Amino acid sequence: MPCLTGISILYQCRPEGGQGDVHPIYDAAIAWTGDRIAWVGPAAQLPAAFRDGPAFDAGGRTVIPGLIDCHTHLAFAGWRAEEFEQKLKGASYLEIARAGGGIVSTVRKTREAPAEALVTRCLDHLGRMLALGVTTVEAKSGYGLDLANELKLLEVYRDVASRCTQRLVPTLLAAHTTPPEYKDRRADYVRLVIDEIIPAAARAGLARFCDVFVEETAFSIDDARAIFAAGRRLGLVPKLHADQITDTGGAALAAEVGAVSADHLERSTDSGLRAMAGAGVVAVTLPLASLYLNQPPVQARRLRESGVRVAVATDFNPGSAPSYDLPLALMLACTLQRMTPAEALKGATAWAAHAIGEGAEVGSLLPGRRADLVLLEAESVEQWLYHYRPNCCAAVVAGGQAVVGALSPA
Amino acid sequence: MPCLTGISILYQCRPEGGQGDVHPIYDAAIAWTGDRIAWVGPAAQLPAAFRDGPAFDAGGRTVIPGLIDCHTHLAFAGWRAEEFEQKLKGASYLEIARAGGGIVSTVRKTREAPAEALVTRCLDHLGRMLALGVTTVEAKSGYGLDLANELKLLEVYRDVASRCTQRLVPTLLAAHTTPPEYKDRRADYVRLVIDEIIPAAARAGLARFCDVFVEETAFSIDDARAIFAAGRRLGLVPKLHADQITDTGGAALAAEVGAVSADHLERSTDSGLRAMAGAGVVAVTLPLASLYLNQPPVQARRLRESGVRVAVATDFNPGSAPSYDLPLALMLACTLQRMTPAEALKGATAWAAHAIGEGAEVGSLLPGRRADLVLLEAESVEQWLYHYRPNCCAAVVAGGQAVVGALSPA
């Protein structure tokens, strides 16, 4: 079986302990069989049984678990660079939305796009994300907003999942916004989601999670409660966009409905965050969205005090976070939110896995987990996120195969 | 002579007009002779005389002038990743400095480092900066802080300049901070700078500019006035670090002494900025430093209203801006400071050239200027800084030579 030695520090990122506990092993080795990790520990203790396969040398590099982007809106058509400039000149997200721009223009283009074109785009994005060390990606629908197009997006993800290197986890986000044809008839759209879209997606086994954008301009707490209940009955686990622009009580709702995660949380109350911690809901922070929207992000100190587990993701989408650069999101989690590098790393590995129900599969370098790992050109996780460079990823192993760069023979 | 066609948009970035005027030419061509641009314009108008050399095809890519990083502290030994974590936990830059950490630890390591080791590190950094499209770099001394070591750093730059691809512009920053051996004797150190370091550097022709860090914990306005006067007498043009952490009136001083630029300006007053505009001083903003130090950066609106020309640079240094990623600085100039992408581009080309007295040589794609240009994998400058990706630089031409990537034959 293959083994990799010459690792100056390997961060195990076990799913336990505090946010900053990333379990470094110095002068480490890791061995795997097929797509699973067989052994991890100090190289000096590597058993002879694990030395009989191809032996690779990390050349003193740092090893971290394959990164997990646990919140993306991966499949969409078009871009919205022109709005970026409008926002820089002072227009707000809500103003652009109310004027019929923003998300609605992406919905129109995505509905018009053939599935094959969306698949090609997703595969292109995923290839570039892989080069950054991202080996697991959550992907939401939400630019279809009718039965046919929401299913089209989820089918795009099924097709992409069978052709990409990453592990892809699909989420139904039919309740992203009210589509234009339901303007002033939000309740009718909520009924469509509950009565048709959720049952069709669940019957076809196309989604694992049911997500709702809970916001003044999107869906109310009561809408969300009804949608989550309908999803739960058919096996879809709740997830939500909560308290991004206004505090609508999304964090408390996440705790109430037992969501796997609540995401954004820029405006959440301390009591909401504590309720999430108590209910085991993962808090997903999205610093790129805060940066692009020019909003103060939730500070690490508040998250720490609440005791909640924190994941960090990109929110990749064409409006509020048009970047899939997860290492940049981690650097921003440090600089904008004042997380430590170790806390940020835990947020894109162990706790990101928990935010998408994949904790038993990925996110930690432990025997039995998938052999997804990244070799970094950095002497430590602190140095990686402090001396920030465009891409420090020297090689990526996914499911036991070197998929980016090449491993050097020992 | 070589010519490049197939350019969807070429941004000329002429040294005229407003901050956002970047002079796009659609379906453009550019031709050069030796290291100089010979012709730029719409491809349909390319004269036959410029078609007789090797012809290259940009493949529909966007072309911008080679980027200029007009504020770096390139030569230093060691790193300070451990302080990054301390700062994230709440320690301030001044607290770390007062406790004897911070810059003083870099000074100690830089003094101990052999010149050859510093040259090697500089060349490594410059190679990575070149891959990002950076073809001109200003580099400050300031970690030597005694006669021998300040000269050592400037000699390192002279050696590096003869071996690197970039155009390197050296600045004497002996007045970066008071060295430990002059603790409580700042006036004596200012005399050393005036009586020995400036004359020695000027005599040897090792620096173009004389920079002073004007700050409560560094040098006063009166210190700076005396140092600039001494530099001026020997041909060194003033430049200053102004109003970064506290407002000490640095912007007004820059106008008074006719500095080529004043840099940072986070705390400058509106009247200080207007005085700079009136005196033709370029304002250099350093958004990476604002981000790493968790300080509100100066907003584009205030700079616009003052009428000052704005350059954007990295401030690359091991303390407050440990990244040489100029494209990231431009993206942050947009997201944190609300500059438009075009304004940011002008800030890293035409106006950055003016901030280092190189406006007649680089920063604009005009006949007679150096043939320094970047081929971007982005359909426009708006798309480049909106859909932010780790490195969009497909190829770099410096002094007429393809130095990163390869140009495809037409």
Boltz contact constraints between the chains, C-beta under 6 A:
constraints:
  - contact:
      token1: [A, 81]
      token2: [B, 382]
      max_distance: 6.0
  - contact:
      token1: [A, 81]
      token2: [B, 383]
      max_distance: 6.0
  - contact:
      token1: [A, 81]
      token2: [B, 386]
      max_distance: 6.0
  - contact:
      token1: [A, 84]
      token2: [B, 386]
      max_distance: 6.0
  - contact:
      token1: [A, 85]
      token2: [B, 340]
      max_distance: 6.0
  - contact:
      token1: [A, 85]
      token2: [B, 382]
      max_distance: 6.0
  - contact:
      token1: [A, 88]
      token2: [B, 334]
      max_distance: 6.0
  - contact:
      token1: [A, 88]
      token2: [B, 338]
      max_distance: 6.0
  - contact:
      token1: [A, 88]
      token2: [B, 340]
      max_distance: 6.0
  - contact:
      token1: [A, 291]
      token2: [B, 335]
      max_distance: 6.0
  - contact:
      token1: [A, 292]
      token2: [B, 335]
      max_distance: 6.0
  - contact:
      token1: [A, 322]
      token2: [B, 386]
      max_distance: 6.0
  - contact:
      token1: [A, 322]
      token2: [B, 387]
      max_distance: 6.0
  - contact:
      token1: [A, 323]
      token2: [B, 388]
      max_distance: 6.0
  - contact:
      token1: [A, 325]
      token2: [B, 390]
      max_distance: 6.0
  - contact:
      token1: [A, 334]
      token2: [B, 88]
      max_distance: 6.0
  - contact:
      token1: [A, 335]
      token2: [B, 291]
      max_distance: 6.0
  - contact:
      token1: [A, 335]
      token2: [B, 292]
      max_distance: 6.0
  - contact:
      token1: [A, 338]
      token2: [B, 88]
      max_distance: 6.0
  - contact:
      token1: [A, 340]
      token2: [B, 85]
      max_distance: 6.0
  - contact:
      token1: [A, 340]
      token2: [B, 88]
      max_distance: 6.0
  - contact:
      token1: [A, 382]
      token2: [B, 81]
      max_distance: 6.0
  - contact:
      token1: [A, 383]
      token2: [B, 81]
      max_distance: 6.0
  - contact:
      token1: [A, 386]
      token2: [B, 81]
      max_distance: 6.0
  - contact:
      token1: [A, 386]
      token2: [B, 84]
      max_distance: 6.0
  - contact:
      token1: [A, 386]
      token2: [B, 322]
      max_distance: 6.0
  - contact:
      token1: [A, 387]
      token2: [B, 322]
      max_distance: 6.0
  - contact:
      token1: [A, 388]
      token2: [B, 323]
      max_distance: 6.0
  - contact:
      token1: [A, 390]
      token2: [B, 325]
      max_distance: 6.0
  - contact:
      token1: [A, 390]
      token2: [B, 390]
      max_distance: 6.0
  - contact:
      token1: [A, 390]
      token2: [B, 391]
      max_distance: 6.0
  - contact:
      token1: [A, 391]
      token2: [B, 390]
      max_distance: 6.0
